[in-house]
Amino acid sequence: MRAFLLATYAAAFVMRRPAVVRSGHRRINSIVDDLAEHDVVEYSTDDGGLGLGVVCEDGTIHPLCYFVEEEDDGPVDYVWDEEVDAVEAERAVRVVDDVYPKTRQAQRGVDNPHGEHAEDVYEIER
């Protein structure tokens, strides 16, 4: 009787692996369902490559571009790419780990004389 109870109890805690595609990538649908605002993701671009973007409040992905102040081997800061439009969340391929969000004074010239406007920056190790 104890063996039966132990086996029943242990079976209740079996961990299930998420479904995967044979290529080793998780299904896009499961990634989209798990996205949260401010997640940094790799997404598929129109030319078949990969882009880097951040998930917005409305669920779209806004592309990021890198911002270089100094040439060194340290982490790279990424900011919103204001020259391109957001893309659909269905293009997400994977969520990027080890992203350190921060803010910096917006580089807006006369439009920000006191430095009260800030922009989001995403620091990612090289």
C-alpha positions in Angstrom: 0.0 0.0 0.0 2.8 2.4 0.9 4.5 1.7 -2.5 1.3 2.5 -4.3 0.8 5.8 -2.5 4.5 6.7 -3.0 4.2 6.0 -6.8 1.0 7.9 -7.1 2.5 10.9 -5.1 5.7 10.9 -7.2 3.7 10.7 -10.5 1.9 13.9 -9.6 5.2 15.8 -9.7 6.6 14.7 -13.0 7.8 17.7 -14.9 6.7 18.1 -18.5 9.0 19.5 -21.2 7.6 22.1 -23.6 7.0 21.0 -27.1 9.9 21.6 -29.4 10.5 21.5 -33.1 13.1 19.1 -34.3 15.5 22.0 -35.2 15.9 22.7 -31.5 13.9 26.0 -31.6 10.7 26.4 -29.6 7.6 26.9 -31.5 6.9 30.6 -32.3 3.4 30.4 -30.8 4.7 29.4 -27.4 7.2 32.2 -27.5 4.5 34.8 -28.4 2.3 33.6 -25.6 5.2 34.0 -23.1 6.3 37.5 -24.2 6.0 40.4 -21.7 6.4 44.1 -22.1 10.1 45.1 -22.1 11.4 41.6 -23.1 14.3 41.9 -25.5 13.9 39.4 -28.3 15.5 38.3 -31.6 13.0 38.4 -34.4 13.0 37.4 -38.1 13.6 40.3 -40.5 12.2 40.6 -44.0 15.5 39.6 -45.6 15.7 36.3 -43.6 18.1 37.6 -41.0 17.6 38.3 -37.3 16.9 41.6 -35.7 16.9 42.7 -32.0 13.9 44.4 -30.6 11.9 45.1 -27.4 8.3 44.1 -26.7 6.0 47.1 -26.4 2.8 47.5 -24.3 0.6 46.7 -27.3 2.5 43.4 -27.9 4.4 44.5 -31.0 8.2 44.4 -31.2 10.0 47.7 -31.7 13.5 47.3 -33.3 16.6 48.4 -31.4 19.8 49.8 -32.7 23.1 49.9 -30.9 24.5 53.1 -29.5 28.3 53.4 -29.2 29.9 56.1 -27.1 33.4 54.5 -26.9 35.0 51.6 -28.7 35.8 49.0 -26.2 35.1 45.3 -25.4 32.4 46.2 -22.8 28.7 45.7 -23.1 26.7 47.3 -25.9 23.9 49.7 -25.3 20.8 49.4 -27.5 18.1 52.1 -27.9 14.9 52.3 -29.9 15.5 52.6 -33.6 13.3 55.6 -34.4 13.7 55.2 -38.2 11.8 51.9 -38.5 8.3 50.7 -37.6 7.4 48.0 -35.1 6.9 44.4 -36.3 4.4 41.8 -35.3 5.1 39.6 -32.2 4.7 36.5 -34.3 8.2 37.2 -35.7 9.8 36.5 -32.3 12.4 33.7 -32.4 13.8 33.8 -28.9 13.9 35.9 -25.8 17.4 37.3 -25.1 18.8 36.6 -21.6 21.1 38.8 -19.5 19.7 42.1 -20.6 20.2 45.0 -18.2 17.6 47.8 -18.7 18.5 51.3 -17.7 17.7 54.9 -18.7 19.8 57.8 -19.9 19.2 61.4 -20.6 17.6 61.8 -24.0 19.9 63.4 -26.6 17.3 65.9 -27.8 19.3 69.2 -27.8 17.2 72.3 -27.3 14.1 70.2 -26.8 15.5 68.8 -23.5 17.5 71.7 -21.9 17.2 70.5 -18.3 17.6 66.8 -19.0 14.2 65.8 -17.6 13.4 63.5 -20.6 15.0 60.0 -20.6 15.1 57.1 -23.0 15.2 53.4 -22.3 18.5 51.7 -22.9 19.1 48.0 -23.0 22.7 46.9 -22.1 23.7 43.5 -23.5 27.1 41.8 -23.1 29.1 41.2 -26.3 
